Amino acid sequence: MQRPVQVDSPGRSWAGERVLVRADLNAPLDARRVTDDARIRASVATIRYLLDNGAAVAVCSHLGRPNGQRVDDLSLVPCAARLSDLLGQPVELLADCVGPDVEARVRALQPGDAVMLENLRFHPGEEANDAAFADQLAAGFTAYVNDAFGAAHRAHASTEAVARRLDACAGLLLGREVEVLGGLLGDPTPPFVSVLGGSKVSDKLPLIENLLDTSDRILIGGAMCFTFLKALGDPVGTSLHEDEAAQQLALRLLDRAGKVNCTLQLPTDILVADRFSADANLQVVPSDAIPDGWMGVDIGPRTSAAYRDVIATAGTVFWNGPMGAFEIPPFADGTRAVAEAMASSPAITVAGGGDSGAAVSEMGLADRFTWVSTGGGAALEMLEGAVLPGVAALPVA
């Protein structure tokens, strides 16, 4: 994959520029208070770089799903306050993201100033990628920087159309995401191990098919393993699994893995519970002997040990999807085993955002990974081989 031009490209001067920065500030809120500022923190490096190099910056983002209407509870007020704290300077939140008053304020910005535009999705033109809305959004700016990798798979006005109206480039975060994830598909350091969990084979089908071409081994966990086991004729009790069509997909993947010399490894033992509850009765059983009335909730200890051994000898490891229902503590051991094995590995280690990223962060291991992606959906689409509109709209280096 070609890398987009980045904000720190040699010879690029930002002095006197008025820059629209598309960030991903879609942070979880509780009573209009930011409860997890990871996405806001991830945006700071690019904004700080621009300010330190003489630019004025207006940050724009979406928050939640207001469906094209103003929703006060989805105002970016708490995000602006948190960004102010992180930057160590005031970040004024403007009353809107487009319009004459916003344009006038943008044109009055001085080098080193930072403001934030109000929630882009308060306008239906944002998600519709409306040309007139994009014209309004671009008004008054001299340049555009996209640092919102988590929204790069959406062809919205702020991610795609504006990039074609202004001198555009990628922020430091988006550039690093493209570099790391593109490297998994391009030339990963061998052996390349992919660890895949989650609930459905059908949801991960394009991802698995693409990873079969580059991975030396794919370790399967999560509820999707029960669709594979069922397809092989093993009893799965009341474990979550997909229908016969998905089971045929699973068999097809197993067959293709053999043809491309990639080992697709399934669990050999399973932690099962008599109900989906933290106080359920538990037992560990062979993966081909799940009893009636019991459900699989995690990979078993022998499988965890085997997966640890594989990860320990890998050159590159990519992980997407928990190994079990990790949100319930008794069912989290398999997910923790994978996270700790990757954190201890000298390999290039990449977590693909979403639940995997959340698990790594909750366990306090994020800083021991090579990269934890900020974009769950965007990361998956990129690794499926899809073209991300927000990346495609940027000039390439």
C-alpha positions in Angstrom: 0.0 0.0 0.0 1.3 3.5 -0.9 1.8 5.7 2.1 0.1 9.1 2.1 2.0 12.3 2.5 2.4 13.1 6.2 2.2 16.3 8.2 6.0 16.0 9.0 7.1 15.5 5.4 10.6 17.0 4.8 10.4 20.6 3.5 6.8 21.2 4.4 6.3 24.5 6.1 3.2 25.2 8.3 4.0 28.7 9.3 0.9 30.9 8.9 -1.4 28.1 7.7 -4.9 27.7 9.0 -5.4 24.0 9.2 -8.5 21.9 9.5 -7.6 18.7 11.4 -10.0 15.8 11.3 -9.5 13.9 14.5 -11.4 11.0 16.0 -12.6 12.3 19.4 -15.5 9.9 19.6 -14.9 9.2 23.3 -17.2 7.4 25.7 -19.1 9.8 27.9 -20.9 9.5 31.3 -23.1 12.4 32.2 -21.2 14.5 29.6 -17.8 13.6 31.2 -15.1 11.8 29.2 -14.6 8.4 30.7 -11.8 7.2 28.4 -9.6 9.8 26.7 -7.5 7.5 24.7 -8.7 8.8 21.3 -8.3 12.4 22.4 -4.7 11.7 23.6 -4.0 10.0 20.3 -4.8 13.2 18.5 -2.4 15.4 20.5 0.9 14.6 18.7 -0.3 15.9 15.3 -2.1 19.0 16.8 1.0 19.9 18.8 3.3 19.4 15.8 1.2 21.9 13.8 1.0 24.5 16.6 4.7 24.3 17.3 5.4 24.8 13.6 3.5 28.0 13.3 0.0 26.9 12.2 -3.4 27.8 13.6 -5.6 24.7 14.1 -9.3 23.9 14.1 -10.1 20.4 15.2 -13.2 18.7 13.9 -14.8 15.4 14.8 -18.0 13.5 15.2 -19.3 12.2 18.5 -22.0 9.5 18.7 -25.0 9.2 16.3 -27.1 12.4 16.4 -28.5 11.6 13.0 -28.1 15.0 11.5 -29.7 16.9 14.3 -28.3 18.9 17.2 -28.3 16.8 20.4 -26.9 18.7 23.3 -25.8 15.5 25.1 -23.5 14.8 22.1 -21.8 18.2 22.1 -18.0 18.2 22.0 -17.8 20.4 25.1 -16.2 17.7 27.2 -13.8 16.8 24.4 -12.7 20.4 24.0 -12.1 20.7 27.7 -10.0 17.5 27.8 -8.0 18.5 24.7 -7.3 21.9 26.4 -5.8 20.0 29.4 -3.7 17.7 27.2 -2.4 20.6 25.0 -1.8 22.9 28.0 -3.6 25.8 26.2 -7.2 26.9 25.7 -9.2 25.2 23.0 -12.3 27.2 22.3 -15.4 25.2 21.1 -17.2 27.0 18.4 -21.0 26.9 18.3 -21.1 25.1 15.0 -18.8 23.5 12.4 -20.0 25.5 9.3 -21.5 28.9 8.6 -20.5 32.6 8.3 -19.6 32.9 12.0 -17.4 29.9 11.9 -15.6 31.0 8.7 -15.0 34.5 10.2 -13.5 32.9 13.3 -11.3 30.6 11.3 -10.0 33.5 9.2 -9.1 35.4 12.3 -7.0 32.6 13.8 -3.4 33.5 14.6 -0.4 31.1 14.6 -0.5 28.9 17.7 -4.3 29.3 18.2 -6.4 26.1 18.6 -10.2 25.9 18.4 -12.6 23.0 18.0 -15.6 22.9 15.7 -18.9 21.5 17.1 -20.0 17.9 16.3 -19.9 17.3 12.5 -22.8 14.9 12.6 -25.2 17.6 13.8 -25.5 18.2 10.0 -26.9 15.5 7.7 -24.4 16.6 5.0 -21.5 15.1 6.9 -22.5 11.4 6.6 -24.0 12.1 3.2 -20.7 13.3 1.9 -22.5 16.3 0.6 -20.5 18.6 -1.7 -22.1 21.9 -0.5 -21.5 20.9 3.2 -17.8 20.1 2.3 -17.5 23.5 0.7 -18.7 25.2 3.8 -16.5 23.0 6.0 -13.4 24.0 4.0 -14.2 27.7 4.0 -11.4 29.8 5.5 -8.8 27.1 5.7 -5.6 26.8 3.8 -4.8 23.1 4.5 -6.4 19.9 5.8 -4.9 17.1 7.9 -6.7 13.8 8.4 -5.6 12.1 11.6 -8.9 10.2 12.2 -8.0 6.6 11.2 -11.0 5.3 13.1 -13.2 7.1 10.6 -11.1 6.6 7.5 -13.3 3.8 6.3 -16.2 6.2 5.9 -16.6 8.4 2.8 -18.0 11.4 4.8 -17.6 15.0 4.0 -14.9 15.5 6.7 -12.9 12.5 5.7 -13.2 12.4 1.9 -14.7 15.4 0.2 -12.7 18.1 2.2 -9.5 16.3 1.4 -10.1 17.0 -2.3 -10.8 20.7 -1.7 -7.7 21.7 0.3 -4.0 21.0 0.4 -4.2 17.7 2.2 -2.0 15.2 4.0 -2.1 12.6 6.8 -1.5 13.2 10.4 1.0 11.3 12.5 -1.5 8.9 13.9 -3.1 8.0 10.6 0.2 7.7 8.9 1.5 5.3 11.5 -1.7 3.2 11.3 -1.3 2.8 7.5 2.4 2.0 7.9 1.9 -0.7 10.6 -1.2 -2.3 9.2 0.0 -2.1 5.6 3.2 -3.9 6.7 1.1 -6.9 7.9 -0.2 -7.4 4.4 3.0 -6.4 2.6 6.2 -8.0 4.1 5.7 -9.1 7.7 8.7 -10.5 9.6 8.2 -14.3 9.6 6.9 -16.3 11.1 3.7 -14.3 10.9 1.0 -15.4 13.4 -2.6 -14.1 13.4 -4.8 -14.6 16.4 -8.5 -14.3 15.7 -11.4 -14.3 18.0 -14.9 -12.8 18.2 -18.2 -14.4 17.6 -18.8 -15.0 13.9 -16.8 -16.7 11.1 -19.0 -14.9 8.6 -18.1 -11.5 10.0 -14.4 -12.3 9.7 -14.5 -14.2 6.4 -12.8 -11.5 4.2 -10.2 -11.0 6.9 -9.4 -14.6 7.3 -9.2 -15.1 3.6 -6.8 -12.3 3.2 -4.6 -13.3 6.2 -4.4 -16.9 4.9 -2.2 -15.5 2.1 0.4 -13.8 4.4 0.1 -15.7 7.7 2.2 -18.8 8.6 -0.3 -19.7 11.3 -3.8 -18.5 12.4 -4.9 -19.2 16.0 -8.7 -19.4 16.4 -10.5 -18.5 19.6 -13.7 -16.8 20.7 -17.1 -18.1 19.8 -16.2 -18.4 16.2 -14.2 -21.6 17.1 -17.5 -23.4 17.8 -18.7 -22.9 14.2 -15.4 -24.6 13.1 -15.9 -27.4 15.6 -19.5 -27.9 14.7 -18.5 -28.0 11.0 -16.0 -30.8 11.9 -18.8 -32.8 13.5 -17.9 -32.1 17.1 -20.6 -31.5 19.8 -20.8 -27.8 20.9 -23.5 -28.0 23.5 -25.3 -24.6 23.9 -22.2 -22.7 22.7 -22.8 -19.8 20.4 -22.3 -20.9 16.8 -23.5 -20.2 13.3 -25.7 -22.0 10.9 -24.8 -24.6 8.3 -24.0 -22.0 5.7 -21.3 -20.5 7.9 -20.1 -24.0 8.8 -19.5 -24.7 5.1 -17.5 -21.4 5.0 -15.4 -22.7 7.9 -14.7 -26.0 6.1 -13.7 -24.0 3.0 -11.3 -22.0 5.0 -9.7 -25.1 6.6 -9.3 -26.6 3.1 -7.8 -23.4 1.7 -5.4 -23.1 4.6 -3.9 -26.5 3.7 -3.5 -25.4 0.1 -1.6 -22.2 0.9 0.5 -23.8 3.6 -1.0 -21.8 6.5 -1.8 -23.7 9.7 -5.3 -22.8 10.9 -5.1 -23.9 14.6 -8.3 -24.6 16.6 -8.5 -25.0 20.4 -7.9 -28.5 21.9 -9.7 -27.7 25.2 -12.5 -25.4 26.2 -13.7 -23.7 29.4 -17.4 -24.4 29.6 -20.1 -23.0 31.9 -23.6 -24.2 32.7 -24.9 -20.6 32.3 -23.6 -17.2 31.1 -22.8 -15.7 34.5 -19.9 -14.9 36.7 -21.1 -17.4 39.3 -21.7 -20.2 36.8 -20.4 -23.8 37.4 -17.3 -24.3 35.2 -15.3 -27.2 33.9 -12.6 -27.7 31.3 -13.3 -30.3 28.6 -11.7 -31.5 25.4 -12.8 -29.3 22.5 -14.5 -32.4 20.8 -16.4 -33.3 23.9 -18.5 -30.3 25.0 -21.4 -31.8 27.0 -25.1 -31.1 26.3 -26.4 -28.1 28.2 -23.0 -26.5 28.6 -21.6 -23.5 26.7 -18.0 -22.7 25.8 -17.0 -19.4 27.3 -13.2 -19.4 26.8 -10.3 -21.4 25.4 -8.9 -23.9 27.9 -5.5 -23.9 29.7 -3.9 -26.3 27.3 -4.9 -24.2 24.3 -3.7 -21.0 26.1 -0.3 -22.7 26.7 -0.1 -23.8 23.1 -1.0 -20.4 21.8 1.6 -18.8 24.1 4.3 -21.1 22.7 3.4 -20.2 19.1 3.4 -16.4 19.9 6.8 -16.8 21.7 8.5 -18.0 18.5 6.8 -15.5 16.1 8.4 -12.7 14.2 5.1 -10.8 13.8 1.8 -11.2 15.6 -1.5 -9.6 14.7 -4.5 -10.0 17.1 -8.1 -9.2 16.6 -10.9 -10.5 18.8 -11.0 -11.9 22.4 -10.5 -15.6 23.1 -13.6 -15.7 25.3 -16.2 -13.6 27.0 -13.4 -11.6 28.7 -15.8 -9.0 30.1 -16.8 -11.6 32.7 -13.7 -12.2 34.9 -13.9 -16.0 35.2 -14.0 -16.2 31.4 -11.0 -13.9 30.7 -8.0 -16.2 31.2 -7.5 -17.1 27.5 -7.7 -13.4 26.4 -5.2 -12.5 29.2 -2.9 -15.3 28.1 -2.7 -14.0 24.5 -2.3 -10.4 25.7 0.5 -11.3 28.1 2.3 -13.5 25.6 2.3 -10.7 23.0 3.4 -8.2 25.6 6.4 -10.4 26.5 7.3 -11.2 22.9 10.2 -9.6 21.0 8.1 -9.8 17.8 6.3 -7.0 16.1 3.0 -7.1 18.0 -0.2 -5.4 16.7 -3.6 -5.4 18.3 -6.4 -4.5 15.8 -8.5 -2.2 17.9 -12.1 -2.9 19.1 -12.4 -5.5 21.8 -8.7 -6.5 21.5 -7.6 -3.0 22.0 -9.9 -2.6 24.9 -8.6 -5.8 26.5 -5.0 -4.7 26.1 -5.7 -1.3 27.7 -7.7 -2.8 30.6 -4.9 -5.1 31.4 -2.4 -2.2 31.3 -0.3 -3.8 28.5 -0.8 -1.3 25.7 2.7 0.3 26.0 4.3 -3.2 25.6 2.8 -3.7 22.2 4.4 -2.4 19.0 1.0 -0.9 18.0 -2.6 -0.9 19.3 -4.8 0.4 16.5 -7.2 3.2 17.2 -9.6 2.0 14.5 -11.5 -1.3 14.9 -13.6 -1.2 11.8 -11.1 0.7 9.8 -8.3 -1.7 10.7 -10.4 -4.7 9.8 -11.4 -3.2 6.4 -7.8 -2.3 5.6 -6.6 -5.8 6.5 -9.4 -7.3 4.4 -7.8 -5.5 1.5 -10.5 -2.7 1.2 -9.6 0.8 0.0 -10.3 3.3 2.8 -11.9 6.4 1.4 -10.3 8.7 3.9 -6.8 7.4 3.0 -7.4 7.2 -0.8 -8.4 10.9 -0.8 -4.9 11.9 0.4 -1.9 12.5 -1.9 0.7 9.7 -1.7 4.4 10.1 -1.0 
